Amino acid sequence: MAKPVVIGSRSFRTQKSALDHYKTLLHRYQDGDRISDPGDHADLVALIERYDPILDQVGEPAKGCGQIGHFERRMNTGTGWSNSGFWVVRLDGSATDFSYIWAVKGLPGDRSKDFYGACREAVALDLVLAKKRAFAEHGDAHGLVACELTGVMVSIDDAHLDHAWPNFSHIVSGFRAARGWSGDIPDGIVSAPADGQTTPTFIDKAVADAFRDYHHNQAMLRILSKSANLQTASQARRPKIARPVRLT
C-alpha cells in the first residue's frame, strides 16, 4: 500500500502525486522567471526545509541554509546537454540548483550517482561530435538519417544518440570494476557537491581520460528518433545495427 508523502502542510497520497505536483509547478514558469506565486513559493520552501536535514545528515551542503530568499527557474547546462530546474536564491545573494525529484524522494546525492554523472560529462563532447559525424556521413539530401529502431527519417535536432550495446550504466560498472572500485569509490575521484554544481566531474584528468578510452572501446552507438521508445530500445540482447556510430 502506498504511503502518503507529507511536505509542509500538504499530504500527497503517493510519491508520484508529489512529484507530479512539483513538475507542474516547474512548468508554470519559463527559464529566468522568479517563482512569484505565494503558494508556489511556500510549497518550495516546505520542500527545501524537509530536504536540508537529509543532506546535513550525510555531510552534503544544504540548499536553503535557513535563509531562503526566493526561487527561480533556470536552465542548467553541461557539455552537450541542458535542462530546466529550480534554483534557490538565499538572502545573502548566494544561489544553488536543486532537483525537486531527489528532494521529494528524500534522497541525497551519493558517490555512485556522482560517479555516473562524472562519466557522462567526461564523454559528453565525444558524443556530441559522434552525432554530428553520423549525420554528416549518413544524412540524405535533406540532412536526415533513418532511426535505427523505427526507420523514420529524423533531423539531428529530433534525434538521440543511443548506447545500443552495452548500455551506458554497464560501461560505467565495467570501468569501476576494472579499477577495483566496484564496492566503493575512493575519496578525491569525483568533485564534491557545491553550490551551482549541476554536473559532477572527475578531479583527476587522468581518470577522465581513462574513462573516455574505456568508453571508446566499449560503446556501440546508434541514432534513434526522440519519439522512439528508448526503454524498448535498450534490449538485454545485442541489437543489430545497420550503421554503428563511431566515436572517432
C-alpha positions as CSV (number, residue, x, y, z in Angstrom):
1,M,0.0,0.0,0.0
2,A,1.4,3.4,-1.0
3,K,2.3,5.7,1.9
4,P,1.4,9.4,1.8
5,V,4.2,11.9,1.4
6,V,4.0,14.9,3.7
7,I,5.7,18.1,2.6
8,G,4.9,21.1,4.8
9,S,1.1,21.4,5.1
10,R,0.5,19.2,2.1
11,S,-0.1,15.5,2.2
12,F,0.2,13.7,-1.1
13,R,-1.4,10.2,-1.5
14,T,1.7,8.8,-3.2
15,Q,5.2,9.9,-4.1
16,K,4.2,10.1,-7.7
17,S,1.5,12.6,-7.0
18,A,4.0,14.7,-5.1
19,L,6.5,14.5,-8.0
20,D,3.7,15.5,-10.4
21,H,2.8,18.5,-8.3
22,Y,6.3,19.9,-8.4
23,K,6.7,19.1,-12.0
24,T,3.6,21.0,-12.8
25,L,4.8,23.9,-10.6
26,L,8.1,24.0,-12.6
27,H,6.3,24.0,-15.9
28,R,4.1,27.0,-14.9
29,Y,7.2,29.2,-15.3
30,Q,9.8,30.0,-18.0
31,D,13.6,29.9,-17.7
32,G,14.7,33.1,-16.0
33,D,11.4,33.5,-14.1
34,R,11.2,34.1,-10.4
35,I,8.7,31.9,-8.7
36,S,6.2,34.6,-8.0
37,D,3.0,32.9,-6.8
38,P,3.0,32.9,-2.9
39,G,1.5,29.4,-2.8
40,D,4.2,28.0,-5.2
41,H,6.9,29.7,-3.1
42,A,5.5,28.2,0.1
43,D,5.5,24.7,-1.5
44,L,9.2,25.0,-2.4
45,V,10.1,26.4,1.0
46,A,8.4,23.4,2.6
47,L,10.3,21.0,0.2
48,I,13.7,22.6,1.0
49,E,13.1,22.7,4.7
50,R,12.3,18.9,4.5
51,Y,15.3,18.2,2.3
52,D,18.1,20.2,4.1
53,P,18.2,18.0,7.2
54,I,18.6,14.9,5.0
55,L,21.6,16.5,3.2
56,D,23.0,17.6,6.6
57,Q,22.9,14.1,7.9
58,V,25.2,12.8,5.2
59,G,27.5,15.8,5.2
60,E,26.3,17.4,2.0
61,P,25.8,21.2,1.6
62,A,22.3,22.3,2.5
63,K,20.3,24.1,-0.2
64,G,18.4,26.7,1.8
65,C,20.8,27.1,4.7
66,G,17.9,28.6,6.7
67,Q,17.9,31.8,4.7
68,I,15.7,31.3,1.7
69,G,15.1,34.5,-0.2
70,H,13.3,33.3,-3.4
71,F,13.2,30.6,-6.1
72,E,13.8,30.8,-9.8
73,R,13.5,28.5,-12.8
74,R,16.8,28.4,-14.6
75,M,18.4,26.5,-17.5
76,N,21.1,24.1,-16.3
77,T,23.7,23.3,-18.9
78,G,26.6,20.9,-19.3
79,T,28.6,19.6,-22.2
80,G,26.1,18.6,-24.8
81,W,23.0,18.8,-22.6
82,S,20.6,21.2,-20.9
83,N,17.5,21.0,-18.8
84,S,15.4,23.4,-16.7
85,G,15.3,23.2,-12.9
86,F,14.7,25.1,-9.7
87,W,17.3,27.3,-8.1
88,V,17.1,28.7,-4.5
89,V,18.4,32.2,-4.0
90,R,19.4,32.9,-0.4
91,L,19.1,36.2,1.5
92,D,22.9,36.8,1.2
93,G,22.6,36.6,-2.6
94,S,24.2,33.1,-3.0
95,A,22.3,30.6,-5.0
96,T,22.3,26.9,-5.9
97,D,20.3,24.5,-8.0
98,F,18.4,21.5,-6.6
99,S,16.5,18.6,-8.0
100,Y,12.8,18.5,-6.9
101,I,12.9,14.8,-7.8
102,W,15.6,14.0,-5.3
103,A,14.1,16.4,-2.8
104,V,10.7,14.8,-3.0
105,K,12.2,11.3,-2.7
106,G,14.3,12.4,0.2
107,L,17.5,11.1,-1.4
108,P,20.8,12.9,-1.0
109,G,23.5,12.5,-3.7
110,D,25.8,9.5,-3.3
111,R,29.1,8.7,-4.8
112,S,27.7,6.2,-7.3
113,K,25.3,8.7,-8.7
114,D,28.0,11.4,-8.8
115,F,30.5,9.0,-10.4
116,Y,27.9,8.2,-13.1
117,G,27.4,11.9,-13.7
118,A,31.2,12.5,-14.0
119,C,31.4,9.7,-16.5
120,R,28.6,11.3,-18.6
121,E,30.4,14.6,-18.5
122,A,33.8,13.0,-19.5
123,V,32.4,11.7,-22.8
124,A,29.8,14.4,-23.4
125,L,31.8,16.2,-26.1
126,D,32.8,12.9,-27.7
127,L,29.1,12.0,-28.1
128,V,28.2,15.4,-29.5
129,L,30.9,15.1,-32.2
130,A,29.9,11.5,-32.9
131,K,26.3,12.5,-33.5
132,K,27.3,15.3,-35.8
133,R,29.6,12.9,-37.7
134,A,26.9,10.4,-38.2
135,F,24.6,13.0,-39.8
136,A,27.4,14.3,-42.0
137,E,28.3,10.8,-43.2
138,H,24.8,9.2,-43.5
139,G,22.4,12.1,-44.0
140,D,20.3,12.2,-47.1
141,A,19.9,15.3,-49.4
142,H,17.9,16.9,-46.7
143,G,20.3,16.0,-43.9
144,L,18.0,13.4,-42.5
145,V,19.1,10.0,-41.1
146,A,16.9,6.9,-40.5
147,C,16.1,6.0,-36.9
148,E,17.6,2.5,-36.3
149,L,14.5,1.5,-34.3
150,T,11.6,2.8,-36.4
151,G,13.1,3.6,-39.8
152,V,11.6,7.1,-39.6
153,M,13.8,9.8,-41.1
154,V,14.9,12.3,-38.5
155,S,16.9,15.5,-38.3
156,I,19.8,16.0,-36.0
157,D,17.6,18.1,-33.6
158,D,15.0,15.4,-33.4
159,A,17.4,12.5,-32.8
160,H,19.1,10.9,-29.8
161,L,22.4,9.1,-29.8
162,D,21.7,5.9,-28.1
163,H,24.1,3.4,-26.4
164,A,22.8,0.3,-28.1
165,W,25.2,-2.2,-26.6
166,P,26.2,-2.3,-23.8
167,N,24.1,0.4,-22.2
168,F,25.9,3.3,-20.5
169,S,25.4,2.1,-17.0
170,H,27.0,-1.2,-17.8
171,I,30.0,0.6,-19.3
172,V,30.3,2.6,-16.1
173,S,30.1,-0.5,-13.9
174,G,32.7,-2.2,-16.1
175,F,35.1,0.7,-15.7
176,R,34.6,0.7,-11.9
177,A,35.3,-3.0,-11.8
178,A,38.4,-2.6,-13.9
179,R,39.8,-0.1,-11.4
180,G,38.8,-2.0,-8.3
181,W,36.1,0.4,-7.4
182,S,33.0,-1.8,-7.5
183,G,32.5,-1.7,-3.8
184,D,33.2,1.9,-3.1
185,I,34.8,4.9,-4.9
186,P,37.9,6.4,-3.2
187,D,38.0,9.9,-1.9
188,G,39.3,12.6,-4.3
189,I,38.0,11.0,-7.5
190,V,34.8,13.0,-8.1
191,S,34.2,16.6,-7.3
192,A,32.3,17.2,-4.0
193,P,28.8,18.7,-4.1
194,A,28.8,22.5,-4.2
195,D,26.5,25.4,-4.9
196,G,25.7,25.7,-8.6
197,Q,27.4,22.4,-9.5
198,T,24.9,20.9,-11.9
199,T,27.3,18.3,-13.1
200,P,29.9,16.3,-11.1
201,T,33.3,16.0,-12.7
202,F,36.4,13.9,-12.2
203,I,39.0,15.8,-10.2
204,D,41.9,13.9,-11.9
205,K,42.0,14.4,-15.6
206,A,43.8,11.1,-15.9
207,V,40.7,9.3,-14.6
208,A,38.5,11.2,-17.1
209,D,40.8,10.3,-19.9
210,A,40.9,6.6,-18.8
211,F,37.1,6.5,-18.9
212,R,37.0,8.1,-22.3
213,D,39.3,5.4,-23.6
214,Y,37.3,2.7,-22.0
215,H,34.1,4.1,-23.3
216,H,35.6,4.4,-26.8
217,N,36.5,0.7,-26.8
218,Q,33.2,-0.5,-25.4
219,A,30.4,1.7,-26.8
220,M,28.2,0.7,-29.8
221,L,26.1,3.7,-30.7
222,R,23.1,4.3,-33.0
223,I,20.8,7.1,-34.0
224,L,17.2,7.0,-32.6
225,S,14.3,9.4,-33.0
226,K,13.4,11.3,-29.9
227,S,9.9,9.7,-30.1
228,A,11.2,6.2,-30.2
229,N,10.6,4.2,-27.0
230,L,14.1,4.2,-25.5
231,Q,13.1,1.7,-22.9
232,T,12.2,-0.8,-25.6
233,A,15.3,0.1,-27.5
234,S,17.5,-0.9,-24.5
235,Q,17.3,-4.7,-25.0
236,A,19.1,-7.3,-23.0
237,R,20.4,-8.9,-26.1
238,R,22.8,-7.3,-28.5
239,P,20.8,-5.4,-31.2
240,K,21.6,-5.4,-34.9
241,I,22.8,-2.0,-36.0
242,A,22.7,-1.0,-39.7
243,R,25.0,2.0,-39.2
244,P,27.0,1.9,-36.0
245,V,28.0,5.4,-34.9
246,R,31.7,5.8,-34.5
247,L,33.3,7.9,-31.7
248,T,36.3,8.8,-33.8
